Amino acid sequence: MKTKKYLIAIAIFGGVLFMAQAANTYNVDAQDTAKIERSKIRLAPRG
């Protein structure tokens, strides 16, 4: 019973986060979404 309550709470919380992210991307200007920035993280070569 406890596990079921935790899973429901996590599902609701995830849904709220998803809706907030979707609303955030909906309100962003088209110029901001068209610009793609390269990652500045450099990985060390293997070896």
N, C-alpha and C positions, 0 to 999 in steps of 0.2 A: 504494500500500500504506500509505504514511504517512497519507494523507487518510482512508482507511478506518478506521484505528486511532483517529484523532482524532474521527471521527464517532461511533464506538462509545463512546468515552469520554464525549463530550458527551451522548449519549443516556442512558447509565447515570447520569451526574451529574444530568441533568434528571429522571429517574425518581426518584432519591433525594430531590430537592427536592420533587417533587410528592407523594410519600408522606409526607414530613415535614409538609407543609402540610395534607394531608388528615387526618393523625393529630391535628394541632394543633386543627383545627376540630371534630373529633369529640369532643375532651375538654373543649371550652368549654361553660359553662353556657348554658342556653336564654335566660336573661335578657340575657347579653352579646351573643348573636347577634341578638336581636330589636331591640336599640337601634341606630338608624341616626343617625350624626352627619353634619351638613352640613360640607362642606369650608370651611375658613377662608381659602382662597386666593381673592383677588379679582383679576379680570382687568380691565385697563384698557379703557375703551370705545374702539371703533374710530373713527378720524376724525382 
